[in-house]
Structures are given as C-alpha cells and as structure tokens.
Amino acid sequence: MTEILELAGQPARPQLIRAMNEQLLLNQIRQLGSCSRADLARLSGLSKPTVSLALANVERSGLVRAAGQRTGVPGRSAVLYEIRPEAGYVLGLDIGHEFLRGAIADLTGVIRAKAEAPCPVGSVSKQVGELVRLADEICASAGVRRGDVTQTVLGSPGVYDRGRDAIALTGGLVGWDKPAVLAGLRAAFGDDLAVENDIDAAALAEREHGHGKDVLSFAFVSIGTGIGMGLMIGGQLHRGTHGVAGEIAFLPITDGPAVAAGTEVRKRGTLEAAGSAAAIVRAAKQAGLRVRSARAVFAAAAAGDERAAAVVAAEARLVAKAIGAVITVVDPALIVLGGGIGRAPGFAEAVPAELRGLAPALPEIKVSALGTSAVVDGCLAAGNELAWRQLTAQVAPAPSEVIAMPAQAEPLATSPDGKGG
C-alpha cells in the first residue's frame, strides 16, 4: 500500500513524489560515484521497482548513464550507474592583479582544460576582453563551445553585493567596480554569470581540496598584495547580508610594519594598508633595506638581517591581532593561511606565538598547499553546485514548483506489477 506523504497539511501529489524520488537518486549517484539499482534501493529505502522507474526517467534526461557492470561478486552481475560527465560544464575564472587564470570542468568535477595569461595593463575593457579571450581558449582546448557551458563563475577582488548586483571595494584593481564592467561580463558570459569574491573562492577550494575538507568551521586568511578572509561556518561559506563578511582588510588595526597614508587607508582598508606586501616593503625601506618585494624582506630575515626580522615580527603581530579578533567572534577550529605572505617560510609559526598572548583560545593554524589555482578551483566548486541545481531542476522540479501544478496532471507511478513504489 502506497504511503501518502503530506506537505503543508495537504496530501503529496504523485508528481511531487516522483520528483522527490528522482532528486534523491540523483544526489545519491552523485555522492557514490557509481552504484547499482540495489545500492540505491538499499540506501534510499525505496523499492527496487520505484528505483527502476526513477532511474529510467533520469537516464532519459541525459544526466545519468550506465557505466558497465559489477563483476566478481556472487549472483547476477549488476548494471552500474554514474553521472554523465558531459551533461554539463563549469567555467571558473580568476582575475588577479597580475594574472588571469581559468579552467573548465565537467559535471563530475574533472578539469578538462586550464590556462593563464598576464592581466593586461590599461582600461578595464581590455581586461574584460582578455578574460573572454582566455575563456574561449580554454573552451577550445576542451572541445566545448562556450555557449554550451552550463555555469560560469568569476573570482574577483572586492565585494559582490547580490542584492544590488554590483561589485565594490576592488582595491588595486582600478575601475573594476564600474557598472559597465559587470554589464560587459554578463554580455559575454550570460546573465547566469556568478561572481564570487576571490578569497571566498579560495576558501571554497580549501573546503573541497585542502585542510578544510574535514573541518566544519574554519577561516581562510590570505595575506599578500591584499588582505582578506573567507569564512566557513557549519560547512557553508558565510558571505553576510551585503557580501562583506570576511573583509578583514577594514579592521581598524593600524600598528603594522609601516603606517600608510590616509588615502590608502580609505581605499584599501586600515589593516590592508598597514600589513599588505606593499606595507612590508615600505617598512623595510624605512629601516634602511634595499628591497623591492615582500619576498626579499622575508629572505633577508631568514638570512639573519635584524632589520628585516623586525619587520617580519611586526607583520606577525599585526596578523595575530586580526586573527585574534576573528577568534573572539567566530571561534573557528582551524585557521588556514594563504597568500604570498601567509605562505612565507616561518610565518605560520610566528603568528601563533603572537596569538598566545592575545586570544582566549588558539585554533590549529596551517599553511594552504593549494597554490595559485585556489581561486579557480573554488570557482569550479561553486559553479558545480549551481550547475547541478540547474540541471536537476529540469529533470525533477523542486517540490514547491510541483505543488503549484494541477492535481490531475499525472497518475501515481506504479511498478510493473501494478503496485505503487
């Protein structure tokens, strides 16, 4: 006898039951990688006939395919099912101060092609044009037309306010916050283009591929040409109401390696102006060192130069204060340090030493191992989720969509023997 489900006090309609069954099986196949009808029946609690009917529908949609047979076990060999990789494609792009990077992945997350190019100097229209050219190159390498990409995600400096559909506070990427930039990007990549803060995207990559895989709450803190944070709470990226969650560059902490001018503070934020790579170079020059990069300052400190060591120690104290503020508000289990300065040798040891006297608790602190592809990897992870929702909604509409349909639309799906699933 078929069990009648109820939603909002009303009996669930046959279409809703079918949609829920299909969504359930799709998600299970996605999680398992490959599985048989018996596997799906056992894990879902659905009968084998119901699983067969639902599988037939999702297989016709092109989202699922047969992937051979399970052999080497007692009994009849079972047909295995998996998500069809070519059912959708995700394009991830990263616009940085020095480089443009990108990659395309199929629906199973396998990267099909990637590329990078120097970020052009000049107008933002040149940057948008070069980003489009890079995307075309990546798609061509993968044998995919750009028009067949299911979802594109762009990792960008600054804050993307979803409510206003606007980018702001882009720091050193001059002009990138103009409305014409987003309009040009949408004209090139479609209205479904998703924009993600670059550090938030790196945090997503850390959750998928790095130290955050087994941690529900962690903060990815990037210190380099800029300073930012991506915050994971309960396994989910926390963006905030206006998209500014994690913008620790604006923490009012001023006593960094070298105090910046007022205009830089207003433009980039107090913490970033005091502790970015440019601030480290400025402090080193004030101390009498002839250096051109923060990397050179760290190298001099490692070689025993006391002046460079003092600059590095001041940077460690500054970052420790910022992380201490994060700990008192969020209390994450893990802090992951990224960026050129965050990954500098010895820095991950210097920060906890400063933190011990500042914070009420000391989380584990690790250095990110993801490298320069972190933003692109995070964009691909975000895009995969968006593409999955889009594609599965076409196969099995969300319950709210099904409820709105006429009750007589279709009878309850039954098993071949005439019994309900």
N, C-alpha and C positions, 0 to 999 in steps of 0.2 A: 504494500500500500504506500503510495507516494506521500511523503511528509509535506505538509503545507507550511511554507515559511511565511512570516508576517513582517512587514515593514510599515512603520508609522500607523500601526493598528489595522492595516489592510492586508489581505492575503497576497502573497507574492505571485505575480503573474508568470505564466510559462516562459515568456521571453526573458524575464528577469532571471529566472532560474538557469536557463540556458546560458545567458551572458555571464552569470557568476561562475558557472562551471567552466566555461571556456577561459575566462580570465584566470581562474585558479590553476588550470592545467598549463596555460601558457607560462605563468610565473614559475611553476614547478619545473617545467622543462628548462627554462632559462637558468634556474638555480642549479639544477643537477647536471646540465651539460648534455647528457644523452640518457634516455631511460625508455623502458618498455611500458606497454599498457598495464601490465601487472604492477610495475613500480608505481605508476601514477594512481592506480586504484588503491593500492595499499597506503600510500602517503596522504591521499586526498580524502579517503573514506567513501568515495563514490563507487558505485557498482561498475563492473567491467563493461557492461553494455552502455552505460552512460558515458564512460570514458571513451569508448569507441565512437559514439555519436559526436561527442565534442571534438575529438581528435580529427574526425573526418572534416568537420567544418573549418578548423584552424589550418588543416593541411591544404584545403582548397584555397584558403586565403593567401597562401604562399609564405606564411610566417614560419611554418614547421615543415620538415622533410624527414623522410625515412633515412636512417643513417646506418644501414647494414643490419646484421643480426648478432645477437649474443650467442656465443658458442662456448663449448667446454663445460656446460652445466647439465645436470640431469634433466630429462624431459625434452619437450619440443623447443626448438630454438625460437627466441622471441625477437620480433622486429623492434629496433631501437629508433627513437625519435629525437631530433635535436632542432634547435632554432636554425633556420636557413640564413647563413651569413649575409647573402646578397639581398635579403629582404629590406635592408635599409643601410644607409651610410651616414656617418657623422664626420663633419669637418671641424677641426679645432684650430684656432688661430691665436697667435700671441703677438701683440705689438709692444715692443720694448723701446727703450731709449736708443739702443744701438742696433738691435736685430729684430727682424720679423721672422717668426717661426710658425710652422704649421704641420698638420698631419691629418690623414683621413683614415678612419677605421670602419670596419663593417659592423653589423649589428651584434656580433659576438665579442666585439672589443678588439679584434685583431687589427693591428695597424697595417694598412696596405701600401702607404707611401708617406714620406715626410720630406721637408725641405726647409731651408732658411735662406735669408738674404739680408744684407745690410739695410738698416732703416734709412730711407733717403732723407737727406738734409734739405730743408726748404718748406714749401707750403704743405698744409695737411692734405690738399688734393693729391699731391704726389705720393704721400704716404698711403692714402686710400687706394690710389691706382696701383701702387706696388703690392699692396696687400691682395688686391684682386688678381694681379698677375701671378703672385705666388700661389694663390688658391687654384688658379687654372693649371699651373704647372704640376701641383700635387695631384689634382684630379686626373690629369692626363697620364701621369705616371702610374696611377692605379687603374686606368682604363675605365674611369667613371666620368660621365658628364656632370658638370657642376649643377645642372638643372635636376639631376637625379639624387642629389644629396638630400637626405631626409631632414637633417638639422645641422645648422652651423652655429658654433659658439665662439665668441671673441673674448679673449682675456685682455683687459685694458687697464692701464693705470687709472686711478681716480675712483669716484663713487658713481655707480649707476643707480639712479632713483627710478624704480619700476613704475611708481605712481605717476611720475611726470614724463617718463620715457626720455630721460636726459642724463648726460654724463657731466660731472663736475669735479673740481679739485684734482685735475690731472697733473699737477706739479710741473715737472720739467718737460712734459710733452705739450709744448706750447700750441694753443689753438685747437687742441683735440676736444675741448669742451664746447665748441661751437655747434649749434643745432644742425648746420649744414653737413657736419661730419657724419652724424648718425643717420641723417636723411640719405647721404651718399652710400653709406654702408648698407642700408635697407634696400636701396635701389639695386645694389649689386648682388646682395645675398638673400633678398626676400624679406617679407615682413615678419617671418618667423625667426629671424636672426636673434639669438640670445646674447646678451652682454654680461660678462662676469668680471668682477674685479680681479686683477691678476694674482694678488696674494690669496684671495679666497679660492681661486682656481688651483693654486699650488697646494692649499690645504686639502682640497678635494683629492688631488693626486696623492698626497700623503696618506689620506684615509684609504685610498684604493690600493696603493702600491708600496707605501713606506711604513714608517714607525707607527702610524695611526691605525693600522689595519685591525688591531685587537684592542683598541682603546676607544671608549665611548666619548670621552671628553678630553680634548687637547687643544692647544693653541700653537699655530704655526707662526713664528715670529721671523720676519725677513728684515735683515739689516744689510743695506748695500748702498746703491745710489739713492734709494729712498728707504723709508721705514714703514712697515705695515704688518698687519696680523690677520690671519684667517682663524676663526673660532669655531670649533666643533663642540656642540653640546648634545649629549644623548645620541651621538652618531650622525647628527644633522648639522649642516652649515648654518650658522646664525648670522644673518645679514642685518637685522634690525629693521625698524619701520621705514627709514629713509635710505637704507643701504650703507650707513656709516659705521655699523658695528665692526670693530677691528681697526678703525682709523686711528691707531695709537700715535701716529705722527703728530696729532694735535694735542697730545697730553701736555699739560703746562709744566714740563720739566726742562729747565734751562741750563743747568750746570754741566754741560758736556765738554768735549775736548776743546772747543773754541766757540765763544758766543757769536752768533750770526747777526747780521744786520736786521733791522726791523722789517724791511720789505720782504726779506727771505722768510722770516718767521710767519708773516701774514700769508704768504703764498704757499709755503710748504708745510706749515705746522711747526710748533715750538720744538718738539722732540726731534723731528727730522732735520730741522735747521741746525740743531745742536749736535746731532750724532750720526749724520749720514757720512758717506765716503768723502764728500767734499769738505765736511767739517773736520774730519780726521787729517786730511791733507793740510787744511788751513792751520790747525793746531800744531802740526809738525813743522811747518814753515815758521810759525811764530817762535817755536823752540829752537830754530836755527838749522833744521834739517833741509837738505835739498832733495825733495821728493816730488813726484808727480801723481802718485796714486796711493790709495789706502793700502794696497797690497805691499808696496815698497815700505810703508811705515811698519807693517806687521813683520816684514822680513828683517828690517833693521832691529826691531825689538827682539826678535828671536836670535839675532846675532850678538845681542848684548848691549846695544845702544841704550843708555839710560833715558835719554830724552824721548826716544820712540817708545820705550817701555812705559814711561809716564803717560804718554798719550793713549796707549792701548788700555792702561789701567783706568784712566778717566772714562773711556768709552765703555768698559765693562761695568763700571759703577752706574753710568747713565742707563744702560740697557737693563741692569739689575733693578733699578728703581721702577722702570716701566713695567717689567715683568712682575715685580712685587705688587704694583697696583692691579695688574690683571689677576694675580693670585687671590688678592683680598676680595675681589668681586665675583670671580668665576670658580676659583679653586679647581683648576684642571688637574688631571692625573699626570699629564705629560706636556712639556714644552719642547717643540722642535724648532731648532734654529736653522734658518736658511739665509740665502743672500751671500754675496761675496765676503762680507764681514762676519756674518753669523757662522759661516763655514770655515773661517780662518783658523789655522792651527793654534790650539791652546785657548781659543776664545770661549769654547764651551766649558772649559774648566775654570776660567777666570770669573764668568758670570755667577755660577753657583756659590763661589767663595764670597762674592759680594752680597749675594742674596741671603746668606745665612744670618746676617745681622739686620736684615730688613723685613723679611716676610714671615708671617705666622706659621707657614708650612712650606716645605720645599718639595715640589714635584720633581719627577725624573726629567732630566734635560738631555736631549740627544741632538746630534747634528744630522740634518737631512742628507740623504745619499742620492736624491733624485736628480740633481744636476740641473742643467739649463732647460731640459724638456718638461719640467714640472708644470708650468702654466699650460702648455699644450695638452699634457696628459690629463690635467684637471678639467680642461675644456671638453676633452673627449668623454670623460666620465660623466660630466653634467649633460652633455649632448646625448649620450647613450640613454640616459633616463628619460629625457624629453622625447627622443625618437621612439622609444619603447611605448610610452604613453600614447603617442600619436598613432602609431601603427596598431597597437592592440585595441584602441578605441574604435578603429574602423572595423575590426573583426568582431569584437564583443563590446558593445556600447556600455558606458558606465551605468550603474543601476539607476541613477537619477534621470538619465536620458530614456531608459527603457520604461520607467514608471509612467512617464508622460505619454506613452503611446497607447492606442486604443486597446481595450482588454481583449477584443475578439481577433486581434491581429494574427495569432497563430496558435494551434493547439499544443499541448504539452508534448515534448519529445518523448517517445517511448522506445523501449528496447525492441529488438526484432521479435521477441515472443509476446509483444503486446503489453508488457508490464512497464510501469514508469520506472525511470532510472533512479 
